[in-house]
Amino acid sequence: MFEAAKVQGAHSHRFRDTFAVSPLEAGVSIENVSVLLGHSSVRITEQHYKPWVKTLQKKLEDEVRKAWS
């Protein structure tokens, strides 16, 4: 069973990534996700998962659209 996972390049940490990214994409705050992950600081969470924070992505998209208008 574990050999198949190694062959496909999967590792157990991907479950943790999914656990973090799914709520962020759904709009859960990065502060709350940080608590759920057990990080000692929200900065740790930001280093790994900031690209998936929905509110930040929307803000970036809005700024780019304004710049191109």
C-alpha positions as CSV (number, residue, x, y, z in Angstrom):
1,M,0.0,0.0,0.0
2,F,2.7,2.5,0.9
3,E,4.8,1.5,-2.0
4,A,2.1,2.6,-4.4
5,A,2.0,6.0,-2.8
6,K,5.8,6.4,-3.2
7,V,5.6,5.4,-6.8
8,Q,3.0,8.1,-7.6
9,G,4.9,10.7,-5.7
10,A,2.2,11.1,-3.1
11,H,3.0,11.8,0.6
12,S,0.8,12.2,3.7
13,H,1.5,15.9,3.9
14,R,-0.7,16.4,0.9
15,F,-3.7,15.7,3.1
16,R,-2.6,18.6,5.3
17,D,-2.3,20.8,2.3
18,T,-5.8,19.9,1.2
19,F,-7.0,20.5,4.8
20,A,-5.5,24.0,4.7
21,V,-6.3,25.1,1.1
22,S,-9.9,24.0,0.9
23,P,-11.2,26.3,3.7
24,L,-9.0,29.2,2.4
25,E,-10.5,28.9,-1.0
26,A,-14.0,28.9,0.6
27,G,-13.2,32.2,2.4
28,V,-12.2,31.0,5.9
29,S,-9.7,33.5,7.3
30,I,-6.0,32.6,7.3
31,E,-5.9,33.2,11.1
32,N,-8.5,30.5,11.7
33,V,-6.8,28.1,9.3
34,S,-3.5,28.8,11.2
35,V,-5.2,27.8,14.5
36,L,-6.5,24.6,12.9
37,L,-3.1,23.7,11.6
38,G,-1.5,24.3,15.0
39,H,1.0,26.9,13.8
40,S,2.6,29.0,16.5
41,S,2.2,32.1,14.3
42,V,0.0,33.1,11.4
43,R,3.2,34.1,9.5
44,I,4.0,30.4,9.2
45,T,0.6,29.8,7.6
46,E,1.1,32.8,5.3
47,Q,4.4,31.5,4.1
48,H,2.9,28.3,2.8
49,Y,-0.7,29.1,2.0
50,K,-1.1,32.8,1.2
51,P,-1.7,32.3,-2.5
52,W,-5.0,30.5,-1.7
53,V,-6.5,33.2,0.5
54,K,-9.6,34.1,-1.4
55,T,-10.0,37.6,-0.2
56,L,-6.4,38.4,-1.2
57,Q,-6.8,36.9,-4.6
58,K,-10.0,39.0,-5.2
59,K,-8.2,42.2,-4.1
60,L,-5.3,41.4,-6.5
61,E,-7.7,40.7,-9.4
62,D,-9.6,44.0,-8.7
63,E,-6.4,46.0,-8.7
64,V,-5.1,44.4,-11.9
65,R,-8.5,45.1,-13.6
66,K,-8.3,48.8,-12.5
67,A,-4.8,49.1,-13.8
68,W,-5.8,47.8,-17.2
69,S,-9.0,50.0,-17.5
